[in-house]
Amino acid sequence: MVSAITNDIAVSVESSYLQTQSKSEFNYFLFLYKITITNNSNETVQLLKRHWEISDSFNGKQFITGEGVVGLQPVIEPGQSYQYESYCQLKSSAGSMHGFYTFLKYSDDSLIDAEIPEFVLLPEYRNN
């Protein structure tokens, strides 16, 4: 597991290779990642956006920005955590991901970012 804390928001990531769903002969490598976001602040926050940089040895870098995570924009109360799982498909067996989330602080409607630490995507490596 890899973790980072930014602006009192902790982000932890576990990843694994989905061998049975990958097809190396077609350059299709599927990885699962599980993210836990913990609000260590005294403020209620809402996750508004995700910003990803995905790298693999075949495609180089991709940048992805979107609303929320897995179709949701969760509200996380002080001391609470939110967890979700998602997938990443690479065209090579070696890659990594990192980025940041943008949150709305309810107390003053300001925006803050929280780092998503870089994690490795390799069939023989587990980030947990």
NUFIRO-688080 format. One record per residue: residue in one letter; z, x, y of N, C-alpha, C in turn. Coordinates in Angstrom, 1 decimal. Each point is the difference from the previous one (the first is absolute). Example, Ala and Ser with C-alpha at 12.3 -4.5 7.8 and 13.67 -1.06 7.14 Angstrom:
+---+--------+--------+--------+--------+--------+--------+--------+--------+--------+
: r :   n_zz :   n_xx :   n_yy :  ca_zz :  ca_xx :  ca_yy :   c_zz :   c_xx :   c_yy :
+---+--------+--------+--------+--------+--------+--------+--------+--------+--------+
: A :    7.8 :   13.2 :   -5.7 :    0.0 :   -0.9 :    1.2 :    0.0 :    0.9 :    1.2 :
: S :   -0.7 :   -0.4 :    1.1 :    0.0 :    0.9 :    1.1 :    0.8 :   -0.8 :    1.1 :
+---+--------+--------+--------+--------+--------+--------+--------+--------+--------+
This chain:
+---+--------+--------+--------+--------+--------+--------+--------+--------+--------+
: r :   n_zz :   n_xx :   n_yy :  ca_zz :  ca_xx :  ca_yy :   c_zz :   c_xx :   c_yy :
+---+--------+--------+--------+--------+--------+--------+--------+--------+--------+
: M :    0.0 :    0.9 :   -1.2 :    0.0 :   -0.9 :    1.2 :    0.0 :    0.9 :    1.2 :
: V :   -0.8 :   -0.4 :    1.0 :    0.0 :    0.7 :    1.3 :    0.6 :   -1.0 :    1.0 :
: S :    0.6 :    0.5 :    1.1 :    0.6 :   -0.9 :    1.0 :   -0.1 :    0.6 :    1.4 :
: A :    0.1 :   -0.8 :    1.0 :    0.0 :    0.4 :    1.4 :    0.8 :   -1.1 :    0.7 :
: I :    0.7 :    0.5 :    1.1 :    0.7 :   -0.9 :    0.9 :   -0.5 :    0.3 :    1.4 :
: T :   -0.5 :   -1.1 :    0.6 :   -0.4 :    0.1 :    1.4 :    0.5 :   -1.3 :    0.7 :
: N :    0.6 :    0.2 :    1.2 :    0.5 :   -1.1 :    0.8 :    0.9 :   -0.9 :   -0.8 :
: D :    0.8 :    0.6 :   -0.9 :    1.0 :   -0.7 :   -0.8 :   -0.6 :   -0.9 :   -1.1 :
: I :   -1.3 :    0.2 :   -0.2 :   -0.7 :   -0.7 :   -1.1 :   -0.3 :    1.0 :   -1.1 :
: A :    0.5 :   -0.2 :   -1.2 :   -0.2 :    0.9 :   -1.1 :   -1.2 :   -0.6 :   -0.9 :
: V :   -0.9 :    0.9 :   -0.3 :   -1.1 :   -0.4 :   -0.9 :    0.0 :    1.0 :   -1.2 :
: S :    0.1 :   -0.6 :   -1.2 :   -0.1 :    0.7 :   -1.2 :   -1.2 :   -0.4 :   -0.9 :
: V :   -0.6 :    0.9 :   -0.7 :   -1.2 :   -0.3 :   -0.7 :    0.1 :    0.6 :   -1.4 :
: E :   -0.3 :   -0.8 :   -1.0 :   -0.2 :    0.4 :   -1.4 :   -1.5 :   -0.3 :   -0.3 :
: S :   -0.6 :    0.9 :   -0.8 :   -1.4 :   -0.2 :   -0.4 :   -0.2 :    0.3 :   -1.4 :
: S :   -1.0 :   -0.6 :   -0.6 :   -0.4 :    0.3 :   -1.4 :   -1.5 :   -0.2 :   -0.2 :
: Y :   -0.5 :    0.6 :   -1.0 :   -1.4 :   -0.1 :   -0.4 :   -0.2 :   -1.1 :   -1.0 :
: L :   -0.9 :   -0.9 :    0.2 :   -0.3 :   -1.1 :   -1.0 :   -1.1 :    0.4 :   -0.9 :
: Q :    0.3 :    0.8 :   -1.0 :   -1.1 :    0.6 :   -0.9 :   -0.8 :   -1.1 :   -0.7 :
: T :    0.7 :   -1.0 :   -0.5 :   -0.7 :   -1.1 :   -0.8 :   -0.9 :   -0.8 :    0.9 :
: Q :    0.1 :    0.0 :    1.3 :   -0.8 :   -0.7 :    0.9 :   -1.0 :    0.9 :    0.7 :
: S :    0.1 :    1.3 :   -0.2 :   -1.0 :    0.9 :    0.7 :   -1.1 :    0.3 :   -1.0 :
: K :   -1.1 :    0.4 :    0.6 :   -1.2 :    0.3 :   -0.7 :   -0.6 :    1.3 :    0.5 :
: S :    0.5 :    1.1 :   -0.5 :   -0.4 :    1.3 :    0.5 :   -1.5 :    0.3 :    0.0 :
: E :   -0.7 :   -0.6 :   -1.1 :   -1.4 :    0.2 :   -0.1 :   -0.8 :   -0.7 :    1.1 :
: F :    0.6 :   -0.9 :    0.7 :   -0.6 :   -0.7 :    1.2 :    0.6 :    0.4 :    1.3 :
: N :    0.8 :    1.1 :    0.0 :    0.7 :    0.5 :    1.2 :    0.9 :   -1.1 :    0.6 :
: Y :    0.7 :   -0.7 :   -0.9 :    0.9 :   -1.1 :    0.4 :    1.4 :    0.4 :   -0.5 :
: F :    0.9 :    0.4 :    1.0 :    1.3 :    0.4 :   -0.3 :    1.0 :   -0.9 :    0.8 :
: L :    0.8 :   -0.8 :   -0.8 :    0.9 :   -1.0 :    0.7 :    1.4 :    0.5 :   -0.1 :
: F :    0.7 :   -0.1 :    1.2 :    1.4 :    0.4 :    0.1 :    0.8 :   -1.2 :    0.6 :
: L :    1.2 :   -0.1 :   -0.5 :    0.9 :   -1.0 :    0.5 :    1.0 :    0.7 :    0.9 :
: Y :    0.4 :   -0.6 :    1.1 :    1.1 :    0.5 :    0.7 :    1.0 :   -1.1 :    0.4 :
: K :    1.2 :    0.4 :    0.0 :    1.1 :   -1.0 :    0.3 :    0.8 :    0.6 :    1.2 :
: I :    0.1 :   -0.9 :    1.0 :    0.6 :    0.4 :    1.3 :    1.2 :   -0.8 :    0.2 :
: T :    1.1 :    0.7 :    0.4 :    1.2 :   -0.6 :    0.4 :    0.3 :    0.3 :    1.5 :
: I :    0.1 :   -1.0 :    0.8 :    0.3 :    0.2 :    1.5 :    1.4 :   -0.5 :    0.2 :
: T :    0.8 :    0.9 :    0.6 :    1.4 :   -0.4 :    0.2 :    0.3 :    0.1 :    1.5 :
: N :    0.5 :   -1.1 :    0.6 :    0.3 :    0.0 :    1.4 :    1.5 :    0.5 :    0.2 :
: N :    0.1 :    1.2 :    0.4 :    1.3 :    0.6 :    0.2 :    0.5 :   -0.2 :    1.5 :
: S :   -0.7 :   -0.7 :    0.8 :    0.3 :   -0.2 :    1.4 :    1.0 :   -1.3 :    0.1 :
: N :    0.4 :   -0.2 :    1.2 :    0.7 :   -1.2 :    0.3 :   -0.8 :   -1.1 :    0.6 :
: E :   -1.4 :    0.1 :   -0.2 :   -0.9 :   -0.9 :    0.6 :   -0.9 :   -0.7 :   -1.1 :
: T :   -0.3 :   -1.2 :    0.2 :   -0.9 :   -0.7 :   -0.9 :   -1.4 :    0.5 :    0.4 :
: V :   -0.8 :    0.3 :   -1.1 :   -1.4 :    0.5 :    0.3 :   -1.0 :   -0.8 :   -0.9 :
: Q :   -1.2 :    0.0 :    0.5 :   -1.1 :   -0.6 :   -0.8 :   -1.1 :    1.0 :   -0.1 :
: L :   -0.5 :    0.1 :   -1.3 :   -1.1 :    0.9 :   -0.2 :   -1.3 :   -0.6 :    0.4 :
: L :   -0.7 :    0.5 :    1.0 :   -1.2 :   -0.6 :    0.5 :   -1.3 :    0.6 :   -0.6 :
: K :    0.0 :    1.4 :   -0.1 :   -1.2 :    0.6 :   -0.4 :    0.2 :    1.2 :   -0.9 :
: R :   -1.0 :    0.4 :   -0.7 :    0.0 :    1.2 :   -0.8 :   -1.1 :    0.9 :    0.4 :
: H :    0.2 :    1.3 :   -0.1 :   -1.0 :    1.0 :    0.4 :    0.0 :    1.0 :   -1.1 :
: W :   -1.1 :    0.2 :   -0.8 :    0.0 :    0.9 :   -1.1 :   -1.1 :    1.0 :    0.2 :
: E :    0.3 :    1.2 :   -0.5 :   -1.0 :    1.1 :   -0.1 :    0.0 :    0.3 :   -1.5 :
: I :   -1.1 :   -0.3 :   -0.7 :   -0.1 :    0.2 :   -1.4 :   -1.0 :    1.2 :   -0.2 :
: S :    0.4 :    1.0 :   -0.8 :   -0.9 :    1.1 :   -0.3 :   -0.3 :    0.1 :   -1.5 :
: D :   -1.2 :    0.4 :   -0.3 :   -0.3 :    0.4 :   -1.4 :   -1.0 :    1.1 :    0.0 :
: S :   -0.1 :    0.7 :   -1.1 :   -0.8 :    1.2 :    0.0 :   -1.5 :   -0.3 :    0.0 :
: F :   -0.4 :   -1.3 :   -0.2 :   -1.4 :   -0.4 :    0.0 :   -0.4 :   -0.6 :    1.3 :
: N :    0.7 :   -0.9 :    0.5 :   -0.3 :   -0.7 :    1.3 :    0.5 :    0.6 :    1.3 :
: G :    0.9 :    1.0 :   -0.1 :    0.6 :    0.4 :    1.2 :    1.1 :   -0.9 :    0.5 :
: K :    0.0 :   -0.4 :    1.2 :    1.0 :   -0.9 :    0.6 :   -0.5 :   -1.3 :    0.4 :
: Q :    0.8 :   -1.0 :   -0.3 :   -0.3 :   -1.4 :    0.5 :    1.2 :   -0.4 :    0.9 :
: F :   -0.3 :   -0.8 :    1.0 :    1.1 :   -0.5 :    0.9 :   -0.1 :   -1.5 :   -0.1 :
: I :    1.2 :   -0.6 :   -0.3 :    0.1 :   -1.5 :   -0.2 :    1.1 :   -0.5 :    0.9 :
: T :   -0.3 :   -1.0 :    0.8 :    1.0 :   -0.6 :    0.8 :   -0.1 :   -1.5 :   -0.2 :
: G :    1.1 :   -0.7 :   -0.1 :    0.0 :   -1.4 :   -0.3 :    1.3 :   -0.7 :    0.4 :
: E :   -0.1 :   -1.3 :    0.0 :    1.2 :   -0.8 :    0.2 :    0.9 :    0.0 :   -1.2 :
: G :    1.3 :    0.2 :    0.3 :    1.0 :   -0.2 :   -1.1 :   -0.2 :    0.8 :   -1.2 :
: V :    0.6 :   -0.4 :   -1.1 :   -0.2 :    0.6 :   -1.3 :   -0.1 :   -1.1 :   -1.1 :
: V :   -0.9 :    0.2 :   -0.9 :   -0.3 :   -1.0 :   -1.0 :   -0.1 :   -1.5 :    0.5 :
: G :   -0.6 :   -0.1 :    1.2 :   -0.2 :   -1.3 :    0.6 :    1.3 :   -0.6 :    0.7 :
: L :    1.0 :    0.8 :    0.2 :    1.2 :   -0.5 :    0.6 :    0.4 :    0.9 :    1.2 :
: Q :    0.8 :   -0.6 :    0.9 :    0.6 :    0.8 :    1.1 :    1.5 :   -0.3 :   -0.1 :
: P :    0.7 :    0.7 :   -0.9 :    1.4 :   -0.3 :   -0.3 :    0.9 :    0.3 :    1.2 :
: V :    1.0 :   -0.8 :    0.1 :    1.1 :    0.2 :    0.9 :    1.2 :    0.7 :   -0.8 :
: I :    0.5 :    1.1 :    0.5 :    1.0 :    0.7 :   -0.7 :    1.3 :    0.1 :    0.9 :
: E :    1.0 :   -0.7 :   -0.4 :    1.3 :    0.0 :    0.7 :    0.7 :    1.4 :   -0.1 :
: P :    0.9 :    0.3 :    0.9 :    0.8 :    1.2 :   -0.1 :    0.7 :    0.1 :   -1.4 :
: G :   -0.2 :    1.2 :   -0.5 :    0.7 :    0.3 :   -1.3 :   -0.8 :   -0.5 :   -1.2 :
: Q :   -1.1 :   -0.8 :    0.2 :   -0.8 :   -0.5 :   -1.1 :   -1.2 :    0.8 :   -0.3 :
: S :   -0.5 :   -0.2 :   -1.2 :   -1.2 :    0.7 :   -0.5 :   -1.1 :   -1.0 :   -0.4 :
: Y :   -1.2 :    0.5 :    0.1 :   -1.2 :   -0.8 :   -0.4 :   -0.8 :    1.0 :   -1.0 :
: Q :   -0.5 :   -0.6 :   -1.1 :   -0.7 :    0.8 :   -1.0 :   -1.3 :   -0.7 :   -0.3 :
: Y :   -1.0 :    0.8 :   -0.2 :   -1.3 :   -0.5 :   -0.5 :   -0.7 :    1.0 :   -0.8 :
: E :   -1.0 :   -0.5 :   -0.7 :   -0.9 :    0.9 :   -0.8 :   -1.4 :   -0.3 :    0.4 :
: S :   -0.8 :    1.1 :    0.0 :   -1.4 :   -0.1 :    0.2 :   -0.8 :    1.1 :   -0.8 :
: Y :   -1.3 :    0.0 :    0.2 :   -0.8 :    0.9 :   -0.7 :   -0.9 :    0.8 :    0.9 :
: C :   -0.5 :    1.2 :   -0.6 :   -1.0 :    0.8 :    0.7 :   -1.0 :    0.4 :   -1.0 :
: Q :   -1.2 :   -0.2 :    0.3 :   -1.1 :    0.5 :   -0.9 :   -0.7 :    1.2 :    0.6 :
: L :   -0.1 :    1.1 :   -0.7 :   -0.6 :    1.2 :    0.4 :   -1.3 :    0.2 :   -0.8 :
: K :   -0.9 :    0.8 :    0.5 :   -1.2 :    0.4 :   -0.8 :    0.2 :    1.3 :   -0.7 :
: S :    1.2 :    0.7 :    0.3 :    0.3 :    1.2 :   -0.8 :    1.5 :   -0.1 :   -0.5 :
: S :    0.4 :    0.9 :   -0.8 :    1.3 :   -0.1 :   -0.6 :    1.1 :    0.6 :    0.8 :
: A :   -0.4 :    0.6 :    1.2 :    0.9 :    0.7 :    0.8 :    0.0 :   -0.6 :    1.4 :
: G :    1.2 :   -0.4 :    0.5 :    0.0 :   -0.5 :    1.4 :    1.4 :   -0.1 :    0.5 :
: S :    0.1 :   -0.6 :    1.2 :    1.3 :   -0.2 :    0.6 :   -0.1 :   -1.1 :    1.1 :
: M :    1.1 :   -0.5 :    0.4 :    0.1 :   -1.1 :    1.0 :    1.2 :    0.3 :    0.9 :
: H :   -0.2 :   -0.3 :    1.3 :    1.2 :   -0.1 :    0.9 :   -0.5 :   -0.8 :    1.2 :
: G :    1.0 :   -0.3 :    0.9 :   -0.3 :   -0.8 :    1.1 :    1.2 :   -0.4 :    0.8 :
: F :   -0.1 :   -1.2 :    0.6 :    1.2 :   -0.6 :    0.7 :   -0.2 :   -1.5 :    0.1 :
: Y :    1.2 :   -0.6 :    0.1 :    0.1 :   -1.5 :    0.3 :    0.3 :   -0.2 :    1.4 :
: T :   -0.5 :   -1.0 :    0.6 :    0.4 :   -0.4 :    1.4 :    0.9 :   -1.3 :   -0.2 :
: F :    1.2 :    0.1 :    0.6 :    0.9 :   -1.1 :    0.0 :    0.3 :   -0.6 :    1.4 :
: L :    0.3 :   -1.3 :    0.1 :    0.5 :   -0.6 :    1.2 :    1.5 :   -0.1 :   -0.1 :
: K :    0.7 :    0.5 :    1.0 :    1.4 :   -0.2 :    0.1 :    0.3 :   -1.3 :    0.7 :
: Y :    0.7 :   -0.9 :   -0.6 :    0.3 :   -1.3 :    0.5 :    0.8 :    0.0 :    1.3 :
: S :    0.9 :    1.0 :    0.1 :    0.9 :    0.0 :    1.2 :   -0.7 :    0.1 :    1.3 :
: D :   -1.1 :    0.8 :    0.1 :   -0.6 :    0.2 :    1.2 :   -1.5 :   -0.1 :    0.0 :
: D :   -0.6 :   -0.4 :   -1.1 :   -1.4 :   -0.2 :   -0.2 :   -0.8 :    1.4 :    0.1 :
: S :    0.7 :    1.1 :   -0.2 :   -0.6 :    1.3 :    0.0 :   -0.6 :    0.3 :   -1.4 :
: L :   -1.0 :    0.9 :    0.0 :   -0.6 :    0.5 :   -1.3 :    0.5 :    1.4 :   -0.3 :
: I :    0.3 :    0.2 :   -1.3 :    0.4 :    1.3 :   -0.5 :   -0.8 :    0.3 :   -1.2 :
: D :   -0.2 :    1.3 :   -0.3 :   -0.7 :    0.4 :   -1.2 :    1.0 :    0.6 :   -1.0 :
: A :   -0.3 :   -0.1 :   -1.3 :    0.7 :    0.7 :   -1.0 :   -0.9 :    0.7 :   -0.9 :
: E :    0.3 :    1.2 :   -0.3 :   -0.9 :    0.9 :   -0.8 :    0.0 :   -0.5 :   -1.5 :
: I :   -1.2 :    0.0 :   -0.6 :   -0.1 :   -0.1 :   -1.4 :   -0.3 :    1.4 :   -0.5 :
: P :    1.0 :    0.6 :   -0.8 :   -0.2 :    1.4 :   -0.3 :   -1.2 :    0.2 :   -1.0 :
: E :   -0.5 :    1.2 :    0.1 :   -1.2 :    0.3 :   -0.9 :    0.5 :    0.0 :   -1.4 :
: F :   -0.8 :   -0.6 :   -0.9 :    0.2 :    0.0 :   -1.4 :   -1.3 :    0.3 :   -0.8 :
: V :    0.2 :    0.7 :   -1.1 :   -1.1 :    0.5 :   -0.8 :   -0.5 :   -1.0 :   -1.0 :
: L :   -1.3 :    0.0 :   -0.1 :   -0.6 :   -0.9 :   -1.0 :   -0.8 :    0.9 :   -1.0 :
: L :    0.7 :    0.2 :   -1.2 :   -0.6 :    0.8 :   -1.0 :    0.4 :   -0.6 :   -1.4 :
: P :   -0.9 :    0.0 :   -0.9 :    0.3 :   -0.7 :   -1.3 :    1.3 :    0.6 :   -0.7 :
: E :    0.2 :    1.3 :    0.2 :    1.1 :    0.7 :   -0.7 :    1.3 :    0.1 :    0.8 :
: Y :    0.0 :   -0.6 :    1.2 :    1.1 :    0.1 :    1.0 :    0.6 :   -1.3 :    0.3 :
: R :    1.3 :   -0.1 :    0.0 :    0.7 :   -1.2 :    0.4 :    0.8 :    0.3 :    1.2 :
: N :   -0.1 :   -0.8 :    1.0 :    0.8 :    0.1 :    1.3 :    1.3 :   -0.9 :   -0.2 :
: N :    0.7 :    0.2 :   -1.1 :    1.2 :   -0.7 :   -0.2 :    1.0 :    0.7 :   -0.8 :
+---+--------+--------+--------+--------+--------+--------+--------+--------+--------+
